[in-house]
Amino acid sequence: MAGIAVPEQGASLMVTVPESPRHSNSSNLKLGDSIGLFAQGSWILRSLAAILWAESTDLADDLGLAFSQDRDVRVRRALARALANAEHGQDADARDILLHDPRWSVRSILGTTAQPPG
């Protein structure tokens, strides 16, 4: 198990994730129980939650849609990288939204230079 320490306003939060989240089973990591908490935190925690969402096949698509429209471009870039590397990322609706992101840095991760709408 690898630990990630994330500072949050003077405190530390220790998050433990398996070495390879793709190969973990539900007894090792209960993403559904904690990913909602990550999604409400700082951009760092939202980025982590977006990555975990992209690597999971069990979590609701609505969560990915929310990450794909996050106000912070760093979260959207983290999601784009995770979807680009995920085996099932091609089917995600969140990917379609990211393909039309106003930031080129997000669109370019997914291998396109599509212009933003409008």
N, C-alpha and C positions, 0 to 999 in steps of 0.2 A: 504494500500500500504506500502511496506517495501522499504527503501532506502539502497543502498550499496554505501559507499564512497570508491573510489579506488584512492590512491595517484599515481600520474604520474609525475615524475621529478619535485617535489616541488609544484605541483598544485593538486587540488582535482577535481574529476569528480563525480558527483552525478548521479547514475543510479537508476531509479525507476522501480520496477517490481511488479506485483501483488503478493499477498501472495501465491497463488497457480497458477503458469503459466499454468498447464494442464487444468484448468477450466476457463481460461479467453477466451473471445471472441475477435475477431479482433478489436472491437472498444476500448477495454482496452489496447491492446498492439500491435503495428505494428512491429513485429519482422523483417519482410522482409525489412523494411526501415532502420533499424539500425544495424542489425546483421553483415552486411558487414564491418561497421566501427569497431565493436568490434573485428572482425577477423583479423584486421590489427594492433591491439594494442599490449600491453605487454602480457606476458603469462597469467596474471590474467584476462585480458579482453578476450583473446582467450579462456581461460577455461570457462568463463561465456558464451561466444557465443556458445561453444561446448555443454554445458549443455542445453542452450535454444534450440539449434538445435535438440538435442536428445529428448526433451520433445514436440517438435512441429511435426505436421504431414504435415504442409504446406510448409516447406522450402526445397530447392533443395538438392538432394542427394549428388551433387558434393561438397557442403560445408562440409558435414559430412566426405566425403572421404579426403578432405584436412585436417580436424582436426585429422583424424585417422593417418595421416602421418606427423603431426606437429613435428618440430625439438625438441621441449621441451617435455620431458616425463610427466611433470605435466599436460600439456594440454591433452595428450593421456589418462592419468589416470582419469582425470575429465570426459572425454568423455566415457571411459569404465564404470565408476560408473553410469553415467547418463543412458547409454544404458542398463546396468544391471537392473536398476530400472524402465525403461520405459516399458509401456505395449506393444508398437510396436517395441521395440528395437531388437527383434529377427530377423526381416526381413531386417535390415540395412546392406548394403554392407560394411559400415564402421566397423561393428562388425567383419566381416570376416577378415578384415585387422588387427584389434586389436588382434584377436585370434592368429595371427602369429607375433605379435610385438616382437622385440628382447629383450625387458625388461620383465622379469618374473612378476614384480609388475603390469604390465598392463594386461598380460594374466591371472594372478590369479584372478583379479577382475571379469573376465567373467567366472570363474569356470573351467579353463583348464590349463594344464601344457604343452600345445603343444610346440614343439621345433621350434625355428625360422628357416626360410628357409635358405638353404645353408650350 
